[in-house]
Amino acid sequence: MLEWWYSLTIVQQIFACIAIAATVVMLIQTGLLLLGLGFGTDADSPELDSADGSDLDSDGHSDIPDSHLEGEGASHNTDAHDGLRLFTVRGIVAFFAVGGWTGLLLSKYIGNFFAVLLAFVAGNVALVGIALLMRGAYQLQDKGNLEPVNAVGKLAKVYLAIPPAGKGQGKITVMLQERLVELDAAGTSKQFIPTGAFVRICDLVDEDTVLVEPVEQAPEESKGGISKWIQS
């Protein structure tokens, strides 16, 4: 080992130190990732809870447990990771690891200037590659999160009666992204909307609350159960 080290030039020793140190850090990161401890940078990502597989009876009552959309900004989860985040810890470690080994290898065959130049290029390729991989991983993770904006325009059923506009809120249930979810709802009309009535979601108030308008006539599909009348 010492013979190999002393056989290297100063530039090669610098490359070796950078490459070895970065590789050790990368191996530690990989080990933590495999143990489930290394992918926690998005731990504050809001999630949207839903009541899956619940049912409504013919009177409009439900055995759905109290569940709602949690966390502000849930509809923007995907947007938060749409950009390419180059300068992350993983990316910088990959830059030094790939650049270091590339420079060490090439410095044996070409001049130091070109070795450093190509090592820099290789490191940047690794940096961008890690950024692309991480963005893809985050996008896959975000696909499981509900986005309330997707509820606009859908039919829903009143779970708790909705008072006239400006006098409070009720609750509705709606099939959103193949899940039955419960949302707070405020009316847009002056009429009282009773439990079991059908409404259409017309706008978002916030991440947990929607504006609804009554549907004059219940959809024909409602006669066959919830899975037939709620739009998916």
N, C-alpha and C positions, 0 to 999 in steps of 0.2 A: 504493500500500500504506500509506504513512504517512498519507495523507489519510483512508483508511478507519479507521486506528487512532485518529487524533485525533478522529474523528467519534463515537467510542464514549464512553459514560459510564464512570465508574470501575467500576461493577458489571459492565458489559458487557466491559470490558477484563479483569477478573478471570475472567469466564466464558471469554473467548477464550483467555487464557493456559492455563487448565486444559484446555480442549478441545483446543487445538493440541498441547500437550505430551503429553497422553494419546493422541491420535491417532497421533503420531509413534511412541510406544512400541508401540502396537497394530500399526502397520505393520511395525515391526521384528520383533515377535513372529510376525506372519503370515509374513514372509519366512523366518524361521528354521524355522517349522513346515513350510513348503513345501520347504525344504532338508533336512528330516528331523532338524533340531537342536532343535526346539521342543517335542517331545512326550516328553521324557525324564524327567518327574517320577515316572514309575512304573517306573523302570529296575530297581528292586530287586524287582519282582514275580517270585515264584518260578515256574518253569515245570516242567512234568512231561514228561520225555522218554519216548519209547516206541519200540519197534521195530515199524515198520509193514511189513505185507506179508510177514512171516516165516512159516515153516511148521514143523510138527512131523512127524516121521516116525512110522511105526507103532510104534516101540519107545519113543516118548516123548522122543527126543532132538531137539534143536533146533539150527538154525543161527542162532538169534537172537544178535546181538552183545550184550555186556554193556551193559544199559541199565536204569535204575531211575528212580524218582521222586526228583527233586532239589528241595531247598529246603524248609525247614520252613514250615508255614502255607499250603501250596499249596491245601488244601481250603477256605481261608478267603479266597481272592483276591477273590471276588465280594463277600463280606461287607465287605471293607475299603473298598469304594467304594459301598456301598448308601446311605450317608448323603449328604446334600446339602452339599457343601463350598462355602460361600459365599465365604469370604474367602481367595481365591487371588489370585495376581498378575494372572492374566488377568481375573478378575472385578473386581478393584479398578480396573484400567486401563479396563475397559469402563464401570464406574460413572462415572468421571471424564470419559471421552470423551463418552458419551451425555448425561450430566447437563450437561456444559459446553456442548455445542452446543444442547441443549434450552433451557438458561437464556439463552444468547446470543440465540437466535431469539425466545423469548417475551418477553424484556425490552424488545423494541422495540414490543410491543403491549399489555403489561399491566404493572402495578406490579412493583417489584423484589421485594417480599415474596412475591407469588404466583409470580413467575418462579423464585425460589430454591426455593420449595416444590415446584413442578412439576418443576424440574430434579432435585431430590432423589428424587422419586417415579420419574422416568424412569431415573435412575441405578440405583435399586434394582431396577427391572424388568430392566435390562441385567445386573445382578449375578446375579439369580436365573436369568435366561436362560442365561448362560454356565455357571453351576453345573449346570443341567439338561443342557446339551449335553456338558459334560465327564463327567458321570456316565454318560450314554448311551454316550459313546466308551469309557470304561473298562469298562463292562459288555460291550460288543462285544468288546473286547480280551480280557476274562477268559473269554469263551465258549470260547476255544481252549485253555484250561488244563484239564488233567485233575483230577478231584476223587476221591481215593482212597475217600472214603466211599461213592461210587457202586458200588464193587466188592463191598460187603457183600451177601451172599446169592447171589452169582454162582458158577457152576461154574468151576473152573480145573483146569489139568493141572500135575502136578509136573514141574518142569524139573530141579532138583537135589533128591535125596532129603531128606525131612524127618525128623529124629530124633524120638524120643518127647518129650513135653511137658517143658520145663525143661532139655533137653539140647542145645540148639542150634537152628539155623535151616536151612532149605533155601530153594529158590526155586520160584515157580510162574509160569505164564504165564496171562493172562486177557484176554479182550476187554473193554476198558473205553472207553466213549464212542467206539466204532468204531475203536479202535486196539488192537493186540496189545501188551500191556505186561508187563514182568517185575517181580515184587515179591518181596521177602524174605518168608518165611512160617515161622511157628512152629506146631507142632501142639498140639492141645488134648487128644489122647488119649495113652495110654501105648504105642501101637503105632508101629512104624517105617513110614513111608509112602514107598514106593519111587518112583523115577523112572518117569514114565508113568502113575502112578495118578491118579484123579480125586478132587478135594476140593471142598468148598464153603467159601467165605469166610464166616466167622461174626462177625468183629469186626476192628477196627483196633487195632494196638499203637501205632504212630506213623505219620508220613506215608509211611514207606518199608516198613513191615512190617505184615502182616496175620496174624490167627489163622485157622487152617483146621481143618476136621474131615473125616475120610475119608468118601467116598461108598461105600457097601457094594457097589453094582453100577454099572458104567459105564453112562452114558446111552445109549440106543439110537441117538441121533443121532450118537454118536462114530464110528460105522462109516463115515460119509461124509466124513471129513476135519475139520480143525479148525474151519472156518467153520460146520459144522453142529452141533458139540457145544458150542461155547462160546456162552454167552448174550451177546447184544449189549445 
